[in-house]
Amino acid sequence: MPLLFVGAFIIGLVAWATLVIYSFKIRGQVKPGASRVAHALRYNRFNVIFRPELLTDEGLRYRRILGRATVALVTAVSVGLLVGLVMRQLG
């Protein structure tokens, strides 16, 4: 059980680091015609993640990576919590 917890922790750390890195990288992948800070993004550059029509092909690739990393992070946290609860019940 502790090995599963450590594995979930490591996967969670890698997923979190991927989210941080690609969140900043995606901000520069806006199509040339679109403004980086505009009303469409509500004046927040990170909102480009939720507007795929404003992203270049590389930006869409980064968006898919962000989606996978988000799923991996949520899964790792859930597994870690589940293992912790089971270990607490077992004593």
Secondary structure as UniProt FT lines:
FT   HELIX           2..26
FT   TURN            27..28
FT   TURN            32..33
FT   HELIX           39..41
FT   TURN            42..43
FT   HELIX           45..50
FT   HELIX           52..54
FT   HELIX           57..90
//
